[in-house]
């Protein structure tokens, strides 16, 4: 019941998101993941991740070699409207507290919940995706071995467990 109440509150709080999305070109594609994989960046390894109404990623651990090119394809599965249940993939620099980013993102509706003042702490991110939509990002894994957190910055999703780790070794 608490989750349902939370989702209802988020739907009301995110209403301005719909108008913001209508005025800017989204980074989102409504292509199936297979088509997105075919258009991946040359030489990059593709990692397909899904996000659903359960606010969990299908992949919570990614391992990469230092400097490896990674192409993340994020697909949203679910039936809830995008305004109430959207997902993204945000990869952070080493040592950045994901809770700080999630907190800052809460007030960043105009930038699809990517806080502009934290851009130096973000390695890569996708756009927001709703049910059936796909967004992609290609990046080079850091050259320094270690653990790098990734999360969904849509309000409430990180706190519900929508997070993972990129391990560079």
N, C-alpha and C positions, 0 to 999 in steps of 0.2 A: 504494500500500500504506500509506503514511503517513497519507493521508486516511482510509482505512478504519479504521486503528488509532485515529486521533483520534476518529472518530465512535463507536467502541465505548467508548472511555474516557468520552466525553461522555454516552453513554447510561447508563453506570453512575453517573457523578457527578451526573446530573440526576434520579436516581430519586426523591428527595424532592419534586421538582417535581410529580409526579403527585398526591401526597397533598395538597400545598398547593393545587393547582387544584381538587381535589375539595371543599375546604372553603370556597372563596370563589367568588362569582359572577364568571365571566370576562366581559371586554368583547367577547368574540368571538361572531360570528354565523356560522352555517353556511348563509348565504344566498349565492346566486350574485352575482357582481359587478354584474350588470345590475340585480338587485333592490336591491342596496346603493346603486347610483347613483340609483335612483328615490327613495330615502329620504334623499338628501343634504340638507344644510342649505340653506335658501333663499338664493339669491344667491351661493352659493359655486361656484367652478370645481372640477370633479372631476378628480382625477389618479388613474388606476388603475395600481397597481404590483403585480407578481407577484414572489414569491420562490420559489426551487426548491431541490432537493437539491444544486445546484451552488454554493449560498451566494452568489448574485448577485441583485441587483434587476434587474427588466426596465427600470426608468427610473432613470438615475443623474444626470440633470440636470433640474431644474425651474426655470423662470423665472417670477417673479411681479412684479407692480407693488407698490410700497409700500402697505401696508394692505389688500391684496387678500385676500378670504376664499378659502381653499383647503380642499377636502374630499379627503383621501387615503383611498383604498380599497385596502387591502393584502390580497391573496389568496395563500395558500400553495398552490403546485403541488408535487406530489411524492408519494412512496410510503412514505417512512420514517415511523416513529411520531413523534408530536409530542414525546414525551419526549427523542427523539434529534435531531430536526430541526424546530425551531419558528423562526418569524421574527416580528419586529416592526419598526416604523418609529419612530425616535426623532430628532426634530429639535432641534438644539442652538442655543444662543445664539451670536452671533458671537464668535469668538476662543476658544471652548472647545475644548480638545484632545480629539478623539474617542477617542484611545487611552486617555486618563485615564478617560473614561466607560466604555469597554469593560472596562478593568481593574477598576473599581469594580463593574460589573455582574456580573462573574464570581461574586461572592459574594452576589448578591442574588436567590437562588432564590425566597424567600418573597414577593417583590414582582415576580415575572415578569421578573427581570433588569433592572428599572428601579431604580437605586440611589437610595434615599431621600435620602441626603446630597448628591445632585447635582440635586435637583428644581429648584433655582433656576437651573440651567444648561440646563434642558430647556424648550423652547417648547411642544412637543406630542409625544404618542406614542400608538401603538395598543397593543392587547393582543397577546399572543402568539397566533399562528395555526399550526396544523398542516395537513397535506395536505387540501385541499378547503375549508378554513375561510377566513372573511373577517373583517377587523376594520377599523373606520373611525375617523377623527378629523378634525374640522373646526377650523381655526385661522385667525387673521388673520396674514398675513405681516408681518414687522417693517416699521416705517416708515423705518428707516435702510437705504439701499442698501448692498449688500455680499453676501458669500458666507456661507451658513449650512450647516454639515455636517449630514447625517443618516446614520444607521447602524442596523444590526441589533445589538442588545446580547446576543443569545443567545451564550453562550460560544463563542469561536473564529470567529464569523462575520465580525466586522469585520476580523480579521487575514487572512481568506481573500478579502476584497474586497467584502463586502456593505456598501456605502456609496454616498453620493451627495452632491450639492450643490444647495441651493436658492439661486438667484441673484436678489436683489431689485434691480430697476433700473427 
